[in-house]
Amino acid sequence: MRRNMLKGAGAALVAGTGVLHYAGKVNAQEAAAAGHGPAWARPPLEPGRRGEDYQPVVTPNGVSLEYRVVDGIKVYHLIAEPVRHEFAPGLEANVWGFNGRVHGPTIEAVEGDRVRIYVTNRLPAETSIHWHGVLLPSGMDGVAGLNQAPIRPGETFKYEWTFHQHGMLMYHSHHDEMTQMAMGMMGALVVHPRRAADRRPVDRDFALLLSEWAIHAGTERPDPNEMGALNIFTINAKAFPGTAPLVVRTGDRVRIRIANLSADSHHPIHIHGHKFDVVETDGGVIPEAGRWPETTVIMPVGSTRTIEFVADNPGDWGLHCHMTHHIMNQMGHGIPNMIGFERGNFDERMRSILPGYMTMGETGMGDHGVHVEAGHMRVPENSIPMVGKRGPRGYITMGGMVTILKVRDELESYDVDPGWYENPEGTEARLAREEELRRDGVDVVPREAAPARGGPGHEGHH
């Protein structure tokens, strides 16, 4: 009787929760029609319209992929091919990308869209495309040898599915990934929400794809076999000073979608002058109760994060990875540590056998880029070691995974760089005047020149 009672209660529980027991085999489409089964099997909706059903994203230094609608399906065409690419002024390389660019164009769609993506392979090797984070049929997942045959050179494959999710996603090669991703084969994939309740209005919506490369100084091709000395760190395949700024008006609500397809590194992305909320991951929207304010977001490899904030602080603000070795260009650890080295007449002696020799690094590397800019120091051809950019108040000693958020009260256009920000009077750090130091009791006499003082605690005032 106890067994019968439990069986009856279990049956009632199953019926009460709406769980269906399928007798025999039921295909995914039938299950989806009954409200069960994988989301990808649900019927598509009318194609989402650019500018009406969604606000297009801005991909700095990039573009969105064009499409056409055929019988209610959005049709795209990706072409995998060799590309000549400039990472920053002074550094070009032969890489692999899509549609003539690195990284590939951003693919935009709307939740409920049926999409058909043709991929043509013009590479010298087989390839395939994985739609990273997309919920779709197994046969469309793009892992060569597992879900599909590889796309041989000269072939065109067709991928097709219906989006039933929204957010910042990605696409990348999934054949010989170590080589092909290291050569640049990746891109952003943005799916906009269909429901009006999910479309949070913003004034500026940016897509940033993070990556890293090993390009040895003086060479013109990434080294996919390098696992440790990755030395070019990029946002949308550009290293500062080659990165385009993010231009917004004061008061704009800003969304920045960030994806990380680096080979080896997580990236803590920090924004100056503002705080933000992390509102989405590649798994979906974070409920408001689960969000908290940040100024730095950790970007794990293979993940996306979407942040939102109000640009309420005008100025030029850094946006960069906070791994300090990721905000420099083409420097490595295979050089001697010169910090604290007292050169004396060492340079003169060395020039007798190496004309033009100059010791660098005894007080750090901040002046390296200045010497390169001024022509005092030669670097290997097609390389940018420690090269930054001349700013309005001196040399910016950053490179790599860096860009600038430019917030302005007035703008000619979002598409025009407004130039450098002029700080209002009294709001810029400057050299302290002697009368100010005396007034505020600040003793700046060098420690070694300061008179001896007795009693405890005096050293703390130097």
TIDREN-705249 format. One record per residue (C-alpha): x, y, z; residue in three letters. Coordinates in steps of 0.1 Angstrom, whole numbers, plus 5000, padded with zeros to 4 digits. Example, Ala and Ser with C-alpha at 12.3 -4.5 7.8 and 13.67 -1.06 7.14 Angstrom:
% residues 2
[[5123 4955 5078] "ALA"];
[[5137 4989 5071] "SER"];
% end
This chain:
% residues 462
[[5000 5000 5000] "MET"];
[[5029 5023 5008] "ARG"];
[[5044 5017 4973] "ARG"];
[[5010 5024 4957] "ASN"];
[[5006 5056 4977] "MET"];
[[5041 5068 4966] "LEU"];
[[5034 5059 4930] "LYS"];
[[5002 5078 4931] "GLY"];
[[5017 5108 4947] "ALA"];
[[5046 5108 4921] "GLY"];
[[5021 5106 4893] "ALA"];
[[5002 5136 4907] "ALA"];
[[5034 5156 4912] "LEU"];
[[5044 5149 4876] "VAL"];
[[5010 5159 4863] "ALA"];
[[5009 5189 4885] "GLY"];
[[5042 5203 4874] "THR"];
[[5034 5198 4837] "GLY"];
[[5062 5173 4830] "VAL"];
[[5052 5152 4800] "LEU"];
[[5063 5115 4795] "HIS"];
[[5068 5107 4759] "TYR"];
[[5060 5072 4748] "ALA"];
[[5086 5062 4722] "GLY"];
[[5107 5086 4703] "LYS"];
[[5096 5122 4698] "VAL"];
[[5117 5146 4676] "ASN"];
[[5130 5179 4688] "ALA"];
[[5106 5199 4667] "GLN"];
[[5076 5181 4682] "GLU"];
[[5090 5185 4717] "ALA"];
[[5096 5222 4711] "ALA"];
[[5061 5227 4698] "ALA"];
[[5048 5211 4731] "ALA"];
[[5068 5236 4751] "GLY"];
[[5097 5212 4758] "HIS"];
[[5130 5203 4742] "GLY"];
[[5158 5225 4729] "PRO"];
[[5150 5262 4723] "ALA"];
[[5166 5261 4689] "TRP"];
[[5138 5239 4676] "ALA"];
[[5111 5265 4682] "ARG"];
[[5097 5282 4651] "PRO"];
[[5114 5314 4639] "PRO"];
[[5099 5349 4640] "LEU"];
[[5098 5376 4614] "GLU"];
[[5134 5389 4606] "PRO"];
[[5143 5417 4631] "GLY"];
[[5148 5451 4613] "ARG"];
[[5179 5472 4617] "ARG"];
[[5171 5506 4632] "GLY"];
[[5135 5495 4641] "GLU"];
[[5137 5463 4661] "ASP"];
[[5173 5469 4673] "TYR"];
[[5199 5496 4675] "GLN"];
[[5231 5485 4657] "PRO"];
[[5262 5481 4677] "VAL"];
[[5294 5501 4671] "VAL"];
[[5325 5480 4666] "THR"];
[[5355 5504 4669] "PRO"];
[[5380 5497 4642] "ASN"];
[[5355 5472 4627] "GLY"];
[[5323 5468 4608] "VAL"];
[[5291 5448 4610] "SER"];
[[5285 5420 4584] "LEU"];
[[5259 5429 4558] "GLU"];
[[5230 5404 4551] "TYR"];
[[5200 5400 4529] "ARG"];
[[5166 5385 4537] "VAL"];
[[5156 5355 4515] "VAL"];
[[5122 5339 4522] "ASP"];
[[5122 5352 4557] "GLY"];
[[5157 5341 4565] "ILE"];
[[5187 5364 4571] "LYS"];
[[5216 5353 4548] "VAL"];
[[5252 5361 4556] "TYR"];
[[5285 5352 4539] "HIS"];
[[5318 5349 4557] "LEU"];
[[5350 5344 4537] "ILE"];
[[5380 5330 4556] "ALA"];
[[5411 5343 4539] "GLU"];
[[5447 5356 4544] "PRO"];
[[5448 5393 4553] "VAL"];
[[5475 5419 4556] "ARG"];
[[5467 5438 4588] "HIS"];
[[5481 5469 4606] "GLU"];
[[5480 5465 4644] "PHE"];
[[5493 5500 4650] "ALA"];
[[5514 5524 4630] "PRO"];
[[5547 5507 4625] "GLY"];
[[5535 5471 4628] "LEU"];
[[5519 5451 4601] "GLU"];
[[5516 5414 4597] "ALA"];
[[5503 5386 4575] "ASN"];
[[5474 5371 4594] "VAL"];
[[5441 5351 4587] "TRP"];
[[5407 5367 4590] "GLY"];
[[5373 5371 4574] "PHE"];
[[5361 5393 4546] "ASN"];
[[5393 5411 4542] "GLY"];
[[5397 5421 4578] "ARG"];
[[5409 5410 4612] "VAL"];
[[5391 5404 4633] "HIS"];
[[5361 5393 4612] "GLY"];
[[5331 5416 4609] "PRO"];
[[5305 5416 4637] "THR"];
[[5275 5395 4630] "ILE"];
[[5243 5411 4643] "GLU"];
[[5209 5393 4645] "ALA"];
[[5177 5395 4666] "VAL"];
[[5163 5368 4689] "GLU"];
[[5139 5347 4669] "GLY"];
[[5157 5353 4636] "ASP"];
[[5163 5324 4613] "ARG"];
[[5199 5328 4600] "VAL"];
[[5218 5311 4572] "ARG"];
[[5255 5317 4572] "ILE"];
[[5277 5306 4542] "TYR"];
[[5314 5301 4550] "VAL"];
[[5338 5301 4521] "THR"];
[[5373 5288 4527] "ASN"];
[[5401 5307 4509] "ARG"];
[[5428 5296 4533] "LEU"];
[[5456 5272 4524] "PRO"];
[[5442 5248 4551] "ALA"];
[[5410 5232 4562] "GLU"];
[[5389 5251 4587] "THR"];
[[5355 5252 4604] "SER"];
[[5335 5278 4623] "ILE"];
[[5322 5274 4659] "HIS"];
[[5294 5297 4670] "TRP"];
[[5307 5303 4706] "HIS"];
[[5279 5303 4732] "GLY"];
[[5251 5299 4707] "VAL"];
[[5224 5273 4715] "LEU"];
[[5218 5254 4682] "LEU"];
[[5216 5219 4668] "PRO"];
[[5247 5197 4674] "SER"];
[[5254 5194 4636] "GLY"];
[[5257 5233 4634] "MET"];
[[5282 5237 4663] "ASP"];
[[5312 5237 4640] "GLY"];
[[5338 5215 4656] "VAL"];
[[5355 5198 4627] "ALA"];
[[5356 5160 4629] "GLY"];
[[5330 5160 4657] "LEU"];
[[5300 5179 4644] "ASN"];
[[5309 5183 4608] "GLN"];
[[5335 5176 4582] "ALA"];
[[5362 5202 4579] "PRO"];
[[5358 5229 4552] "ILE"];
[[5385 5222 4526] "ARG"];
[[5402 5250 4507] "PRO"];
[[5378 5263 4480] "GLY"];
[[5347 5248 4496] "GLU"];
[[5317 5267 4509] "THR"];
[[5296 5253 4538] "PHE"];
[[5262 5263 4549] "LYS"];
[[5252 5268 4586] "TYR"];
[[5216 5275 4595] "GLU"];
[[5196 5278 4628] "TRP"];
[[5172 5300 4647] "THR"];
[[5183 5323 4675] "PHE"];
[[5164 5319 4708] "HIS"];
[[5187 5338 4730] "GLN"];
[[5202 5373 4731] "HIS"];
[[5235 5387 4742] "GLY"];
[[5272 5391 4733] "MET"];
[[5285 5359 4717] "LEU"];
[[5314 5351 4694] "MET"];
[[5325 5330 4665] "TYR"];
[[5359 5314 4658] "HIS"];
[[5377 5286 4640] "SER"];
[[5374 5252 4656] "HIS"];
[[5399 5233 4634] "HIS"];
[[5436 5234 4644] "ASP"];
[[5424 5261 4669] "GLU"];
[[5459 5268 4682] "MET"];
[[5471 5279 4648] "THR"];
[[5440 5294 4633] "GLN"];
[[5429 5315 4663] "MET"];
[[5465 5326 4669] "ALA"];
[[5464 5338 4633] "MET"];
[[5433 5359 4640] "GLY"];
[[5402 5338 4629] "MET"];
[[5375 5351 4653] "MET"];
[[5348 5377 4654] "GLY"];
[[5320 5391 4676] "ALA"];
[[5284 5379 4673] "LEU"];
[[5257 5402 4688] "VAL"];
[[5221 5389 4692] "VAL"];
[[5196 5417 4701] "HIS"];
[[5166 5409 4723] "PRO"];
[[5132 5406 4706] "ARG"];
[[5109 5416 4735] "ARG"];
[[5105 5453 4741] "ALA"];
[[5109 5445 4779] "ALA"];
[[5144 5432 4772] "ASP"];
[[5155 5461 4751] "ARG"];
[[5171 5484 4776] "ARG"];
[[5176 5517 4757] "PRO"];
[[5212 5530 4755] "VAL"];
[[5227 5559 4736] "ASP"];
[[5259 5541 4727] "ARG"];
[[5264 5503 4723] "ASP"];
[[5300 5491 4717] "PHE"];
[[5314 5457 4709] "ALA"];
[[5350 5449 4719] "LEU"];
[[5368 5417 4712] "LEU"];
[[5400 5410 4731] "LEU"];
[[5429 5389 4718] "SER"];
[[5466 5384 4721] "GLU"];
[[5494 5375 4696] "TRP"];
[[5530 5365 4695] "ALA"];
[[5547 5386 4668] "ILE"];
[[5584 5386 4673] "HIS"];
[[5602 5420 4667] "ALA"];
[[5611 5424 4631] "GLY"];
[[5588 5395 4618] "THR"];
[[5556 5398 4598] "GLU"];
[[5536 5367 4609] "ARG"];
[[5522 5356 4642] "PRO"];
[[5538 5326 4659] "ASP"];
[[5511 5301 4668] "PRO"];
[[5535 5279 4686] "ASN"];
[[5544 5305 4712] "GLU"];
[[5528 5297 4746] "MET"];
[[5545 5321 4769] "GLY"];
[[5558 5353 4752] "ALA"];
[[5526 5367 4738] "LEU"];
[[5535 5403 4732] "ASN"];
[[5508 5420 4713] "ILE"];
[[5475 5426 4732] "PHE"];
[[5446 5439 4712] "THR"];
[[5411 5454 4713] "ILE"];
[[5393 5446 4680] "ASN"];
[[5427 5435 4666] "ALA"];
[[5443 5469 4673] "LYS"];
[[5470 5478 4698] "ALA"];
[[5472 5513 4712] "PHE"];
[[5480 5537 4697] "PRO"];
[[5461 5521 4669] "GLY"];
[[5428 5517 4688] "THR"];
[[5399 5540 4679] "ALA"];
[[5385 5559 4709] "PRO"];
[[5350 5553 4723] "LEU"];
[[5332 5587 4717] "VAL"];
[[5301 5596 4739] "VAL"];
[[5282 5626 4751] "ARG"];
[[5280 5636 4787] "THR"];
[[5249 5620 4801] "GLY"];
[[5248 5592 4776] "ASP"];
[[5238 5557 4788] "ARG"];
[[5266 5535 4775] "VAL"];
[[5267 5497 4769] "ARG"];
[[5301 5480 4763] "ILE"];
[[5300 5444 4753] "ARG"];
[[5334 5427 4759] "ILE"];
[[5345 5393 4746] "ALA"];
[[5378 5376 4754] "ASN"];
[[5392 5351 4729] "LEU"];
[[5428 5354 4740] "SER"];
[[5450 5323 4738] "ALA"];
[[5462 5323 4773] "ASP"];
[[5452 5353 4794] "SER"];
[[5423 5366 4814] "HIS"];
[[5420 5404 4813] "HIS"];
[[5408 5427 4841] "PRO"];
[[5394 5455 4820] "ILE"];
[[5394 5488 4840] "HIS"];
[[5376 5520 4831] "ILE"];
[[5388 5553 4846] "HIS"];
[[5364 5580 4858] "GLY"];
[[5332 5559 4860] "HIS"];
[[5317 5530 4877] "LYS"];
[[5295 5504 4860] "PHE"];
[[5273 5474 4864] "ASP"];
[[5279 5440 4849] "VAL"];
[[5245 5433 4834] "VAL"];
[[5250 5402 4811] "GLU"];
[[5273 5373 4805] "THR"];
[[5273 5350 4775] "ASP"];
[[5249 5328 4795] "GLY"];
[[5223 5355 4798] "GLY"];
[[5211 5386 4817] "VAL"];
[[5221 5390 4853] "ILE"];
[[5190 5399 4874] "PRO"];
[[5192 5434 4889] "GLU"];
[[5193 5420 4924] "ALA"];
[[5225 5402 4915] "GLY"];
[[5245 5432 4901] "ARG"];
[[5269 5454 4919] "TRP"];
[[5290 5484 4910] "PRO"];
[[5325 5479 4896] "GLU"];
[[5353 5498 4879] "THR"];
[[5371 5467 4867] "THR"];
[[5356 5436 4852] "VAL"];
[[5375 5403 4849] "ILE"];
[[5373 5388 4814] "MET"];
[[5380 5350 4816] "PRO"];
[[5392 5334 4784] "VAL"];
[[5363 5323 4763] "GLY"];
[[5338 5345 4780] "SER"];
[[5318 5377 4775] "THR"];
[[5306 5404 4798] "ARG"];
[[5283 5433 4791] "THR"];
[[5286 5464 4812] "ILE"];
[[5265 5496 4814] "GLU"];
[[5270 5530 4829] "PHE"];
[[5260 5566 4825] "VAL"];
[[5289 5587 4811] "ALA"];
[[5285 5616 4836] "ASP"];
[[5322 5626 4839] "ASN"];
[[5335 5646 4809] "PRO"];
[[5372 5640 4799] "GLY"];
[[5396 5616 4783] "ASP"];
[[5395 5583 4803] "TRP"];
[[5416 5552 4799] "GLY"];
[[5400 5519 4792] "LEU"];
[[5426 5491 4795] "HIS"];
[[5436 5458 4807] "CYS"];
[[5451 5461 4842] "HIS"];
[[5477 5434 4836] "MET"];
[[5506 5458 4834] "THR"];
[[5525 5436 4809] "HIS"];
[[5494 5438 4786] "HIS"];
[[5496 5476 4783] "ILE"];
[[5529 5476 4764] "MET"];
[[5539 5465 4729] "ASN"];
[[5563 5438 4719] "GLN"];
[[5584 5436 4750] "MET"];
[[5595 5403 4765] "GLY"];
[[5612 5389 4795] "HIS"];
[[5644 5378 4777] "GLY"];
[[5663 5409 4784] "ILE"];
[[5685 5417 4814] "PRO"];
[[5671 5436 4844] "ASN"];
[[5688 5470 4844] "MET"];
[[5668 5486 4872] "ILE"];
[[5694 5503 4895] "GLY"];
[[5723 5499 4871] "PHE"];
[[5748 5528 4875] "GLU"];
[[5762 5532 4840] "ARG"];
[[5791 5555 4847] "GLY"];
[[5812 5555 4814] "ASN"];
[[5798 5521 4804] "PHE"];
[[5780 5536 4773] "ASP"];
[[5811 5553 4760] "GLU"];
[[5832 5521 4764] "ARG"];
[[5805 5501 4746] "MET"];
[[5803 5525 4717] "ARG"];
[[5838 5517 4708] "SER"];
[[5826 5483 4696] "ILE"];
[[5789 5490 4691] "LEU"];
[[5785 5525 4676] "PRO"];
[[5753 5542 4688] "GLY"];
[[5749 5519 4719] "TYR"];
[[5727 5533 4747] "MET"];
[[5718 5516 4779] "THR"];
[[5681 5515 4785] "MET"];
[[5660 5505 4816] "GLY"];
[[5681 5515 4846] "GLU"];
[[5652 5537 4858] "THR"];
[[5625 5518 4840] "GLY"];
[[5612 5518 4804] "MET"];
[[5590 5549 4804] "GLY"];
[[5613 5568 4781] "ASP"];
[[5618 5540 4756] "HIS"];
[[5590 5552 4733] "GLY"];
[[5602 5588 4736] "VAL"];
[[5636 5578 4723] "HIS"];
[[5621 5559 4694] "VAL"];
[[5598 5588 4685] "GLU"];
[[5627 5612 4685] "ALA"];
[[5649 5589 4664] "GLY"];
[[5675 5585 4691] "HIS"];
[[5669 5548 4692] "MET"];
[[5665 5523 4664] "ARG"];
[[5642 5493 4667] "VAL"];
[[5639 5463 4644] "PRO"];
[[5620 5470 4612] "GLU"];
[[5582 5465 4615] "ASN"];
[[5581 5465 4653] "SER"];
[[5568 5488 4680] "ILE"];
[[5585 5478 4713] "PRO"];
[[5572 5500 4742] "MET"];
[[5557 5524 4717] "VAL"];
[[5529 5546 4731] "GLY"];
[[5515 5579 4718] "LYS"];
[[5522 5616 4722] "ARG"];
[[5495 5631 4743] "GLY"];
[[5485 5667 4750] "PRO"];
[[5506 5669 4781] "ARG"];
[[5535 5645 4773] "GLY"];
[[5541 5610 4761] "TYR"];
[[5515 5583 4770] "ILE"];
[[5536 5554 4781] "THR"];
[[5510 5527 4774] "MET"];
[[5504 5504 4744] "GLY"];
[[5487 5472 4738] "GLY"];
[[5452 5465 4752] "MET"];
[[5443 5502 4757] "VAL"];
[[5418 5526 4743] "THR"];
[[5403 5559 4754] "ILE"];
[[5367 5567 4764] "LEU"];
[[5361 5603 4753] "LYS"];
[[5332 5619 4771] "VAL"];
[[5322 5654 4759] "ARG"];
[[5294 5678 4767] "ASP"];
[[5292 5687 4730] "GLU"];
[[5300 5667 4700] "LEU"];
[[5300 5674 4663] "GLU"];
[[5293 5637 4657] "SER"];
[[5299 5604 4673] "TYR"];
[[5319 5594 4642] "ASP"];
[[5344 5623 4646] "VAL"];
[[5373 5621 4672] "ASP"];
[[5368 5653 4693] "PRO"];
[[5405 5655 4700] "GLY"];
[[5421 5659 4734] "TRP"];
[[5401 5671 4764] "TYR"];
[[5409 5706 4778] "GLU"];
[[5407 5704 4816] "ASN"];
[[5387 5733 4832] "PRO"];
[[5408 5757 4852] "GLU"];
[[5417 5744 4886] "GLY"];
[[5410 5707 4877] "THR"];
[[5444 5696 4864] "GLU"];
[[5473 5683 4885] "ALA"];
[[5503 5706 4881] "ARG"];
[[5537 5714 4896] "LEU"];
[[5533 5726 4932] "ALA"];
[[5545 5761 4939] "ARG"];
[[5569 5768 4968] "GLU"];
[[5545 5791 4986] "GLU"];
[[5518 5764 4985] "GLU"];
[[5543 5739 5000] "LEU"];
[[5553 5764 5028] "ARG"];
[[5516 5772 5035] "ARG"];
[[5507 5736 5039] "ASP"];
[[5538 5725 5058] "GLY"];
[[5550 5701 5032] "VAL"];
[[5587 5694 5035] "ASP"];
[[5603 5683 5002] "VAL"];
[[5639 5687 5012] "VAL"];
[[5657 5655 4999] "PRO"];
[[5662 5630 5027] "ARG"];
[[5699 5629 5023] "GLU"];
[[5702 5667 5025] "ALA"];
[[5677 5671 5054] "ALA"];
[[5692 5682 5087] "PRO"];
[[5693 5656 5114] "ALA"];
[[5663 5656 5136] "ARG"];
[[5659 5639 5169] "GLY"];
[[5629 5622 5185] "GLY"];
[[5606 5596 5171] "PRO"];
[[5583 5600 5141] "GLY"];
[[5602 5628 5123] "HIS"];
[[5613 5606 5094] "GLU"];
[[5577 5602 5084] "GLY"];
[[5575 5639 5075] "HIS"];
[[5603 5637 5048] "HIS"];
% end
